[in-house]
Every structure is written in structure tokens, then in C-alpha cells.
Amino acid sequence: MQWLFFLESHGREKEAAVGLECRVADLAVTAYRTTRPTTMSNVLFLRAPSEPDRYESVFSDAGYRCSSVPVLETVLVNIETLTATVCAGPQQYAAVIITSGRASEAWCRVVDEQSSPESHSPWESTPFYVVGKSTASALKASRFAPIDIRGESSGTSEELAKFILADLDSLPSKQKPFLYLTGDKNRDTLPRILQSVGVTLSPLQVYQTQGSSKFPDDLKFALESPSHQGNELSLRVTTLRANFPGAESDIWWIVFFAPSAAEFVAPFLRNHFDFRSADTTTPPARHNARVASIGPTTSAFLQDTLNIVVDAVASKPSADNLLQVIGACDEAHGG
């Protein structure tokens, strides 16, 4: 049995809203004494949460306890090479292409360090092609932000490549190579389109994605913390769990979003969870893990490479679709 409460403050002060939430929590405790719902499953999302976070919101509303643990971190690389490129000046390039906020961050860091506050950067008038507004905003954070930023409305690498091709005739030095700042996981869409018509690129990797060095500690914290809400309501719900142990389940849903992240986190997760594999039926001795994946590619990797049975696969990368398949699995297993 699940409980769903809709709280509307209608402009009341925050304190009044919190008081209302706590009264509702008290009602939940009272109701629990007579109705005894089955279990409150835990959900661990293996990715950094957004603000606000759609996945946590949807699952919390459905009665799940949620935690999000960042799996990956991005670090800047080849900064010395980028510094040498910046110091050499823009005369050998037709333009600069940047398709991510992290590449913008690397550029801003170097340009700000190498340019005198009293002077102008020689790169200021160089055309910069960016994949979207967020990338442009990150680039504009520099004290020496480029004056000529193009392609903000493109949105994708493919659209940006088409935009560049249509814009070639406006460049005074279109025969020169384009400086292309990349990460370690850039797709070949943009280079393939541009190079197919003779545009020369000079790629330089300035960042790379790797497993988060904080993941083991973040995971331990998530498993030990009763709630991330940190307010009076969460304390009331925690009291409910303490007084009525049956309301809390040792079942943890582990949600995988990508194969690369799955490969990194699997050894750490095995320290806390017993995963079902295709070749064993041994009952779990630790946390009972149910596994969900976003998309069939991640599901296939978990089962074929990591030998982890997947219980639910979301066909779409959406919180609602994920909740639907997880809910169906919970219902089939009685909670």
C-alpha cells in the first residue's frame, strides 16, 4: 500500500508549510499503526543529481527512498599544450570550435592566466563556434571572452557542423585549420561532416572523464544516511521506520545509466551488495540488490560483461518510464 500526500501552501510562510508537512507525517504514523504498508524500497541512482532532480522527485512521490551518487568526474588535461597554443596566437587558425562547458572552462582558465589585465587577448576577435547557449555562457565567463561567438542556437554537434559549413564564406581564412577543443569521449559526428567537404581540423583534447575519486565515500554515505531531506519531516519519517521496522526494506534498486559508469562502480558496489548472476541462485547475504538500467545497451553490458542480472529495463531515458518498469517489478515480487 502506498501513500501520496499533496501539500499546497498557497503563499504561506515556509514555517507554516513545514508544520503542515509534519502534521501529515504524524497522520502517516497513525495510519501506519492500523494499515501497515508493505515496504519502503530504496533507490540508488548512479549519476550526479540535477537541481531540481526529476528522478528523485518522481520516485520520492511514489514512496521510494532515493539517493543519487555521482559516478564520474571530469578533469582538465593537456593544459601545457593549450597554453602554448594560446601563447602562439590565433593567426594559424580559421576559428575555434568548442562543444562543451568543460572545454570552455579549460580555454577560460588558460586565457585568463596568460593575458594581462591591462591588455586584450589576441584571440578576442577570433570566431568561436559553440554547440549551444550553455557552452557560450561558460565561454563568456572569461575576463577575455571572445567577441565573435557563433552557433549558440545549434544545440547539437550535427547542427553546429551544418552551421559552420553554411558560415564558411564569412571567414577570412577558411582554408586554415579549425582549432577543435575536445574531451576523451567526443563523437565523430562533427569532424566527419566537416572533413567530408575538406575542412581541416586541429583537435586538442583538453579534458577527460574518469571515475569519481569520491565515489567509495559517497556510496558509503548514501547507504548509511536515512534521508537526504534533512528537515523535520524526514525526522518524523525516520521515527516511523524506527518504530515500525517492517516499513523499511533492505531491498535496494541500483539504477545504471551507462556502460562506462557500470564498469567503474561494479567493484565498489560488490562490497555492499549481492547481485544475482546468471549462473547462481544463492540467496543474498548482504543488501538485496535489484538492478535497473536505462536502455538496452547498458542492460546488455551488465549481463554479458559484468554477469549481473538486470531486473528492469527502461526503454526511454525518463524518470516516468523508469518508475513504471521498477514499479511493475516490485508489484510482481510483492514489494
C-alpha positions in Angstrom: 0.0 0.0 0.0 1.4 3.4 -0.9 0.6 6.8 0.5 0.6 10.0 -1.6 0.2 13.4 0.0 -0.3 16.7 -1.9 0.8 19.7 0.1 -0.2 23.2 -1.1 0.9 26.2 0.8 -0.8 28.9 -1.3 1.7 31.5 -0.4 2.0 30.7 3.3 5.3 31.2 5.1 7.9 28.4 4.9 7.4 27.7 8.6 3.7 27.0 8.1 4.4 24.7 5.2 6.9 22.7 7.3 4.4 22.5 10.1 1.7 21.1 7.7 4.2 18.6 6.4 4.9 17.4 9.9 1.2 17.1 10.8 0.8 15.0 7.7 3.8 12.9 8.7 2.1 12.4 12.1 -1.0 11.2 10.3 1.1 8.8 8.3 2.4 7.3 11.6 -1.1 7.0 12.9 -2.3 5.4 9.7 0.6 3.0 9.7 -0.4 1.7 13.1 -3.6 0.3 11.6 -2.8 -0.3 7.9 0.9 -1.5 7.9 2.1 -0.9 4.4 4.5 -3.4 2.9 8.0 -2.0 2.4 9.7 1.2 1.5 12.3 0.3 -1.1 15.5 2.2 -1.6 16.7 3.5 -5.0 20.3 4.4 -5.7 20.8 6.5 -8.9 24.3 6.2 -10.2 24.7 9.7 -11.6 25.0 13.2 -10.3 21.7 14.8 -9.4 20.4 17.9 -11.1 18.6 20.7 -9.4 15.7 20.1 -9.2 16.1 16.4 -9.9 13.3 14.8 -11.8 14.3 11.2 -11.0 14.4 11.8 -7.2 11.2 13.8 -7.3 9.2 11.2 -9.2 10.4 8.3 -7.1 10.0 10.1 -3.8 6.4 11.0 -4.7 5.9 7.2 -5.3 7.1 6.3 -1.9 10.7 5.3 -2.5 13.8 6.5 -0.6 16.2 8.0 -3.1 19.9 8.7 -3.2 22.0 9.9 -6.1 25.7 9.3 -6.1 28.0 10.9 -8.8 29.9 8.3 -10.6 32.2 10.3 -12.9 34.3 13.4 -12.6 35.9 15.5 -15.3 39.5 16.7 -15.1 41.4 19.1 -17.4 44.3 17.7 -19.3 47.0 18.9 -21.7 46.9 22.4 -20.2 50.5 23.0 -21.1 49.8 22.3 -24.7 46.8 24.5 -24.7 48.8 27.2 -23.0 51.4 27.0 -25.8 48.7 27.2 -28.4 47.2 30.3 -26.8 50.5 32.0 -26.4 51.4 31.3 -30.1 48.3 33.3 -31.1 45.4 32.7 -33.5 47.0 33.6 -36.8 47.3 30.0 -37.9 43.7 29.1 -37.3 40.5 30.0 -39.2 38.4 29.7 -36.0 37.9 27.8 -32.7 35.3 25.1 -32.1 34.1 24.3 -28.6 31.3 21.8 -27.9 31.2 21.5 -24.1 31.3 23.6 -21.0 34.4 21.8 -19.7 36.3 22.7 -22.9 35.1 26.3 -22.3 36.4 26.1 -18.8 39.9 24.9 -20.0 40.0 27.8 -22.5 39.0 30.4 -20.0 41.5 29.2 -17.4 44.4 29.4 -19.8 43.5 32.7 -21.5 42.8 34.4 -18.1 46.2 33.2 -16.8 48.1 34.3 -19.9 46.6 37.6 -20.6 47.4 40.8 -18.8 44.5 42.6 -17.1 45.6 45.8 -18.8 45.7 44.3 -22.3 43.4 42.5 -24.7 43.8 38.8 -25.7 44.8 38.4 -29.3 42.1 35.7 -29.5 39.2 38.1 -28.7 38.3 38.8 -32.3 38.7 35.2 -33.5 35.4 33.4 -34.4 34.4 30.8 -31.9 31.8 28.2 -32.8 29.9 26.7 -29.9 27.3 24.0 -29.7 24.7 25.8 -27.5 23.9 28.5 -25.1 25.3 26.8 -22.0 28.7 26.4 -23.8 28.6 30.0 -24.9 27.8 31.1 -21.3 30.7 29.2 -20.0 33.0 30.8 -22.6 31.7 34.3 -21.7 32.8 33.8 -18.1 36.4 34.6 -19.1 37.7 38.1 -18.5 38.8 38.0 -22.1 35.7 36.4 -23.6 35.6 36.2 -27.4 33.7 39.0 -29.1 32.6 36.8 -32.0 30.7 33.8 -30.7 28.6 31.9 -33.3 26.3 28.9 -33.4 24.7 29.3 -30.0 21.3 28.1 -31.3 22.7 24.9 -32.8 22.1 22.6 -29.9 23.9 19.5 -31.2 27.2 18.8 -32.8 25.5 17.8 -36.1 23.6 21.1 -36.3 26.7 23.0 -35.4 28.7 21.3 -38.2 26.0 22.3 -40.7 26.0 25.8 -39.3 29.8 26.0 -39.8 29.6 24.8 -43.4 26.9 27.4 -44.2 29.1 30.1 -42.5 32.4 29.2 -44.1 32.3 32.0 -46.7 32.2 34.6 -43.9 35.6 33.6 -42.6 38.6 35.5 -43.9 40.9 32.4 -43.5 38.6 29.5 -44.2 41.5 27.5 -45.7 43.3 27.4 -42.4 42.6 24.6 -39.9 40.0 25.0 -37.1 41.2 24.6 -33.6 38.9 22.0 -32.1 38.9 21.6 -28.3 37.6 18.1 -27.3 37.2 15.7 -24.5 38.0 12.0 -24.4 34.5 10.8 -25.4 33.6 13.2 -28.3 31.6 11.5 -31.0 32.9 11.8 -34.6 29.7 13.5 -35.9 31.1 17.0 -36.2 34.6 16.0 -37.6 33.1 13.6 -40.1 30.7 16.2 -41.5 33.3 18.9 -41.7 36.1 16.8 -43.1 33.8 15.3 -45.7 33.9 18.7 -47.5 37.6 19.4 -47.0 37.5 21.4 -43.7 40.7 20.8 -41.8 40.5 20.3 -38.0 43.3 20.6 -35.5 41.9 18.7 -32.5 43.3 19.2 -29.0 41.9 17.2 -26.0 41.6 19.4 -23.0 39.5 17.3 -20.6 38.8 13.7 -19.8 36.1 11.9 -17.9 37.1 9.3 -15.3 35.6 7.5 -12.3 35.0 9.8 -9.3 37.7 9.6 -6.7 35.0 10.3 -4.1 32.6 7.5 -5.2 33.5 4.9 -2.5 33.0 7.5 0.3 29.9 9.0 -1.3 28.4 5.5 -1.7 29.0 4.6 1.9 27.4 7.9 3.0 24.4 7.2 0.8 23.9 3.7 2.2 24.2 4.9 5.8 22.1 8.0 5.6 18.4 7.6 6.3 17.4 10.6 4.2 18.9 13.5 2.3 15.9 15.7 3.1 17.5 17.0 6.4 14.2 18.6 7.6 11.7 17.9 10.4 9.6 15.8 8.1 12.4 13.4 7.4 13.0 13.0 11.1 9.3 12.1 11.5 9.5 9.5 8.7 12.8 8.2 10.2 10.9 7.7 13.5 8.2 5.8 11.6 10.9 3.5 10.3 12.4 3.0 13.7 9.1 2.2 15.4 7.9 0.0 12.6 10.8 -1.8 11.1 8.5 -3.6 8.6 8.0 -0.3 6.8 11.6 -0.2 5.6 13.0 -2.7 3.2 16.5 -4.0 2.8 15.8 -4.1 -1.0 17.9 -1.6 -2.9 17.3 -0.7 -6.5 20.5 0.1 -8.3 20.0 2.2 -11.4 22.7 2.1 -14.0 22.7 4.8 -16.7 25.7 4.0 -18.9 28.1 1.0 -19.5 31.3 3.0 -18.7 29.9 4.0 -15.3 28.8 0.5 -14.6 32.2 -0.9 -15.2 33.8 1.6 -12.8 31.3 1.2 -9.9 30.8 -2.5 -10.0 33.7 -3.5 -7.8 32.7 -0.9 -5.1 29.1 -1.9 -5.2 30.0 -5.6 -4.7 31.5 -4.6 -1.4 28.0 -3.7 -0.2 25.5 -5.7 -2.3 25.0 -9.2 -3.5 24.0 -9.2 -7.1 22.2 -12.0 -8.8 24.1 -13.5 -11.6 23.0 -15.8 -14.4 24.9 -18.8 -13.0 24.0 -18.6 -9.3 20.8 -18.9 -7.2 22.5 -18.4 -3.8 20.3 -16.2 -1.6 21.9 -12.8 -0.9 23.9 -12.4 2.4 24.1 -8.6 2.4 21.9 -5.9 0.9 19.4 -7.4 -1.6 20.0 -5.6 -4.9 17.6 -5.3 -7.7 19.1 -3.8 -10.9 17.6 -1.4 -13.4 19.2 0.0 -16.4 18.4 2.9 -18.8 18.2 1.4 -22.2 19.1 -2.0 -23.7 22.8 -1.2 -24.3 23.5 -0.7 -20.7 21.4 -3.8 -19.8 23.4 -5.9 -22.3 26.7 -4.7 -20.8 25.6 -5.5 -17.3 24.5 -9.0 -18.2 27.1 -10.0 -20.8 30.2 -8.3 -19.4 29.6 -8.0 -15.7 27.4 -11.0 -15.3 24.8 -9.1 -13.4 21.1 -10.0 -13.8 19.0 -6.9 -14.8 15.5 -6.9 -13.3 14.1 -3.9 -15.1 15.0 -2.0 -18.3 13.7 1.4 -19.1 13.1 1.8 -22.8 13.3 5.6 -22.6 15.7 7.8 -20.5 12.9 9.2 -18.5 12.0 9.1 -14.8 8.4 8.2 -15.5 9.4 5.2 -17.7 11.9 4.0 -15.2 9.3 4.2 -12.4 6.9 2.3 -14.5 9.2 -0.7 -15.0 10.6 -0.7 -11.4 7.1 -0.5 -10.0 5.9 -3.4 -12.2 8.8 -5.5 -10.9 8.1 -4.6 -7.3 4.5 -5.5 -7.7 5.4 -8.8 -9.3 7.6 -9.6 -6.3 5.2 -8.3 -3.7 7.2 -5.2 -2.8 
